[in-house]
Amino acid sequence: MSLRTRLVVSTTAIVLVVVVLLSIGVQRTVSRQLLHEIDQTLDARVDLIKTQMGGMRGSSQMRGMGGMQRNPLGEAFLPTRFDIVTQVIDPIGEIVIGVGDIDLPVAPKDIAIADGTRTSISRSMVNIEGVSYRMLTVPIQRGGALQLAKDMGEIERAKQGILRWIIGFGALGIALAMSAGLVLARRVSKPIMQLAKSAENIAITRDVTSPLTVSGDTEVANLATSFNTMLAALGTSMTQQRQLVQDASHELRTPLTSLRANSELLERSDISEETRSSILKDMRAEIDELAQLSVELSALASDQRLDETLESVSLEQVAHDVVARARRRSGREINVVLRAPGTVALRTAQFERALSNLVDNAHKFCPTSQAIEIEIDNKRISVVDHGAGISDADKPHVFDRFYRAAATRALPGSGLGLAIVAQFADDHDATTFVTDTAGGGATVGIEFK
């Protein structure tokens, strides 16, 4: 079932439930109110009859007046003759006086009221010849009971008329709800359908340069804005990937060309053993450079955020681990200088790789015997060397992929070490920096927020 259909069905179902509940509530309220009006009418007639019967004898005495009297002309019963059925029963339940064309049923509870066994009045619904009546039975002071009944036909017709109006308005409300739900579903689903079409188009064409039009400030508009943000990020990622491939192709060309040239030289039979050994040495160096370039390209191309989870890490502890490995590998004096301890939420393996690159970079471009320091100052970690330093013209570009300063192009390296550091910083919402070391050299590091 589509979203549009679900919205229409849901809206209609909600309105239907509300209409049904309101209809039941209105019907019951009106029924109770009309029944209350009938009871008030019967109570008023009882009071009127009792007033007119003020000096009348008890029903047992009235029975001696010649049996049951039908429609007597007395003032007491005259007002009820045309709209209310009235009758008087004696203590044994026999009808003494009857006003109207029918006799009301006498139940055991009515006899109990007539003989004084029950002092309260009785209200009930009775059916006589297929017609519903509301009947009231009250005791007479000197014996017997007075029964009054009101035809409920008019009330039932009124209730049926109200029910028809309720059904009519309910059907109209449901139809309006369906129409409103359809309009709402179209408005809500339209941008979602646009999102779906855009996603399908991107999957086919790989074109992420056509953002959606955003209007309003609703949740759907926010969804469209988020989709456009995702498109922009995806476009940036694709641009970076293309640039990485182009740069890698360019960087791979030099060592591959050198390997080809050296392999052709080895095919010559007139070269000396000394030259052959020199060529093989150069080829091994080129192969090592290619291997290192492959590793660094893999590190740049992979998304390590998917491979590791963030954990709270002591910068000092990681620095000591990196220093221990770097000392074994290079034999260089490297020290950790703790100015203020710092703990940061990061991906440990990715951070170790970035910090190792900073240390290797300092070792490569600082050929002196002076020690390299890793300084930790709260959430700021720096690698300090005392070499030739980095010129002001090169500082803005040292973290670019494959960038190599003119003064260092003769040295081995791929130009990706600091780019890996920059990617780590971006992944952790941190910043990189390059400054001059006092007395000469460069200080390169990362500052976490």
N, C-alpha and C positions, 0 to 999 in steps of 0.2 A: 504494500500500500504506500502510495507516494505521500510526501509531507503535506502537499496541498489537500489531498483527500483526508488525511488524518486531522488536519486543522478544521476542515469543514465538519467532519463527523463529530469531533470533540466539541466544537462550539454548539452544534445542533443538539447533541446529547445533553450538554449542560443546561441549555435553555429548556429542553424537554423535561428534564428532571425538575427544574425550578417551576415550570408551568404546572406540572402534575401536582407537586407539593402545594403550590399556591391554590390550585383548584380544589384540592382536598380540604385545605384550610378554610377557604372561602365558603365552600359548600357546608362544612360542618358548623362554621360560625353562623352563617345565615340560618341554617336549620335550627340551631339552638336558640337564636334570637326570635325566630318566628314561633317556635314552640313556647318560648317564654311569653310572647305576646298573647298566645292562646290561653296560657295558664292565667295571665293577668285578667283577661276577659272573663274567664270562668270564675275567678275569685271575686271580681266585681259583681257578677250576677248573683253569686252566693250571698254576698253582703246585702244586695238589694232585696233578694227573696227573704232573707232572715229579718230584715227590717219590716217588710210588708207582713210577714207571718208573726209579728210580735205577740199577738194575743191568741194565736192558733193553738188548738189543743194538740196533744201528742198523737203520733200516727196510730197508736192502738185505739185511741178514742175516735179518730177520724174513720177508722175501719167500720165502726158501728153505724156510720152514716149511709150505708147502703152499698158496700163493695167498692171496687176500684172506680175512680173518677177519671175519665179521659178528657183532656183539654178543658178543665174547669175555667170559668170566667172570672175567677177571683183576681184582684189586682196583684197579688203576689206572683202569679205565674204568667200573667199576660205579657210582660216584656220579653220573655224567653221563648214565646210560642213560635216565632217565625225564623229564628236563627240558631237556637240551641234546643237540643232534646233534654227534657227535664222529667224526673220522676222521683217520687217519695216511696220508700219501702219501710215496712214495719220491722220490729225486732226479729221476726222469723224469716225475713227476706221476701215477703209478698209485697207486690206493688200496690200501693194505696192510691197514689195520684200519678197520672202519666200525661205529660204535655208533649205533643208531637205525634207523628204517625208510626213510630216504632217503639219497641220496648228495649231498654238497655239491659245487658246481661248482668245478673246478680251473682257475684263470685263469693266464695267463703270469706274473703277478707272484707267484702262489703257488708255481709251479715254480721261479722265481728264488730264492725263500726256501728251498725244499727242497734245491736243489743248491748252496746257499751263495753264489750270485751276489749275493744281497741279504741283508744281515745284519739289517735292521730288520723289525719285525712289520708286519702289514697288517690294517686294519679296514675293513670295507665292508658295504654293504647288498645282499643278494641276494634274488631272488624265485624260489621253487621251488614249482611247481604252484599259483601264485596266492597263496602265503603269503610274507610278508616275514620275512627273518631278518637278524639282526645277526651277522656272521661275523668271527672272529678267526683269523689264521694266524700261527703262530710257528715258528721253526726248531727242529729237534731236534739235539742236540749232535753225534751221530755220523752225521748224514745224514738227510734227510727233513724233513717238516714236520708239525706238529700243527694241525688245523683244528677249531674249535668254533663252533657257531652257535646262537643263541637265538631262539625264535619271538617275533616282535614283536606277535603278535595281542593279548595282554593290554595291552601298552603302547598300541597303537592304540585299543583300546576305552577305556582310561583317558583318553587324549587327547580322544577324542570326547565322553566324559562331561564332562570339564572344559570343552570347547568349548560343550556344551549349557548348562552352568551359566553360563558367561560370557555367552552370548547371552541367556539368561533374565534375568540380573541387568542386562545392558546395556539390554534392552528396558524393564525396570522403571525403571532410571535415567533413560532417555529420557522415559518417561511422567511420572515425578516432575519432571523438568526442564521438560516442557511445562506441567505444572500450576503449578509454581513460577513459570515465566515468565509464565503468564497472570495469576496473582495479582499479581506484580510489575508487569506492564504495566498492570493496572487501577489499582494504587496510584499509579504514576507518571503515567499519562495522565489520571487523574481531574482533578487541578488544572489540567492543561494544557487539557483540554476545558472546564473552568470559565472559564479565561481566554478561550478562543475564544468561548464563549457570551456572556461579559461584553462582549467587544469588539463582537460582533454587536449586542448589546442597546444598547450606547452609540451605535453607528452609527445605529441606528433611532430611539432615544428621546432621544438627546443628554443622557442623565442620567448624570452622573459622580459622583453622591453615594452610590453603593452599592459600597463596597470589598469585596474578596474576604476570606474568612476565612483567616487564616494560622495554620498549625499545624506544629510541628516546626522543625528547623533544617537541612533538606536543601536541595539546590540548587533543587528545585521550590518550596519554601517561600520561598527567597530571590527566586525569579522572581515569586512572588505578591506579596511585599513591594515589589519594584521596580514591579510593575504598579500597586499601590495608590499608590505615590509618584507615578507618572506620572498617575494619575487625579486626585490632589490638585493637582498642578501644572496639569493641564488644566482643573480646576475653577476654580482661581485665575485662569488666563488668560481663561477664558470670563467670569468675574465682572468682571475688569478691562475686557474688551472691551465688555460691556454698560454698565458705568459710563462708559467713554469715549464711547460712543454717546449716552448720556443727557446727559452733560456737554456734549458737542459740540452736541447739539441745543439745549440751553439757551443756550449761548454764541452760536450762530448766530442765535437768535431776535432778539436785540437789534439787530445791524446790519441784518438783513433787514427788521425792523419800521421802522427808521429810513429805509432805502432806499425802502420802500413809501410812507411818509409824505411824504418829500421828492419822490418821483415824482408823487404826487397834488397836491402844492403847485405843481409845475411845470406841471401841466395848467391851472391858473388863469390867466386872461388879465389879471387886474388887478394882478399882482405887478410890481415894478420890475425893471429890469435889474440893479441892485445886489443885490437880494434873490435874483434868479435865479442870479447868479454865486456868491453865498454858498452857495446850496443845492447847486449843482453841485460846489463845492469840498468841501462836506460829504459828498456822495455819492462823490466820488473817494476821500476819506479812508476812508469805510466800505468801499469796494471793495478798497482796499489792505489794510485790516484783515482782510477776508474772505480775500484771497489769502494773507496771512501766516498766518492761522489754518489754511487748507487745507494749506500747506506743513508746518506744525508738527504737524498731525494726521496727515499722511502719515508724518512722521518717527517719531511715537509708535506708529502702527499697524504699521509695517513692522518686520520682524526683521532688523536690519542684521548680526546675527551670521552670517546665511546669505549675505550679500553680500560680506563681507570676511573675510580671514584675519588672524590675529594676526601681528604682526611687532614686532621690537624697535625702539623709537622713542625718540629723545632728546626729553625734555619741553621743553628749551630751544629746540631747532630748531622744533618745532611752535608754541611760544609766539611766536617771532619772526615766523613766517609769519602767524599770526592777528593779531598787532599791526600788521603792515604793511597788511593789508587793512582793519582797523578804522580806522587813521589816514587812509587814503585816503577811506573812506566818511564819517567823522564830523569829521575835522580835529582831533580831540581828542588831547592829549598822553597817550600810553600807553607805559609803560616796562616792560622785563623786568628783574627783580632776581634774580640767580642767587646763592643762598646755598650750595647744594651741588648739583652736577650729578646728574641722575637719568635712568635709562633703564628703560623699562617695556615689556612685551609687550602691545600693544593694537591696536585697529583705527583706523588713522590718520584716515580721513574722519569716523568717528563721534566721535573725540576732538576733532577740529577744530571740529565742529559744537557739541559741548558747551562747549568753551572759548570759542567765539565768543558763545554765549548768555550765558555769565558776564560777558564783557566788555560786551556790549550791555546787559545788565541793570544793570551798574555805571554805564554811560554814561547810561542813562535815569533812574536814581534818584539821580544825583549831578550836579546841574546846575551846580555850581561849576566854576571854571577849574582847580582842582587836578588834578594828574595822577593817572591810574589806573595801579596797578602790578600786574604779574603776578609773584608771588614763587614761586621754585622752590627747594625744600629737599629734596633727594634724591627720594623718591617722593611728595612732597606738593606740590601746586600750588594757589596761592591767588590770587584776584583781589581787590584791595584798593581800596576807594573811600573818599572823605571826605565823603559826603553826609549825609543825615538819619539813616541807619542803619535797623535793623530792630528792632522792639520784641520784648521777650521773649515776648509772647503770640503773635506771628506767626512766630517762628523755627521752631517744630516743624512748621509747615504750608507753608512757602515752597516746598517741593519737591513739594507735592501738585498734581495736575492742576487747572487753572483757578482755583487759589487766588490771590486778590488781596487784599492788606491794605487795610483801610478807608481808610488815608491815601493810597493810590495808585490807587484805583479810577477817579479822573478822568483818569488818564494812559492813553495808548494801550497796547495789549498784549493778549495772549490769556490770559496766565497759564499758558502751556505751556513757556516757555523753561527754567525750572529743573526742570520735570518731565522734559524731555529729558535734562538733566544727570543726574538721579537714575536714569533708565533706563540711561544709559551706565555709571554706577557699578555698578549691579546686574549688568549684562552682563559686567563685568570684575572682579567680586568686590572692588570698592573701596567706600569710604564717602564720603559727602558731609558737610560741616560748615558751620556759620554761626557767626561770632563777631563781636564788636564791634571796630572799628578804634580803636586808641589815638588820642584827640583827636577822635573822632567818625567815623561812617561804618560800613560793614559789610565784613567779610571773608568771602567765600564760596569754597569750593574742594572739591577731591577729594584723597583720600589713598589711594594704592595699597598693596597688601600686598607 
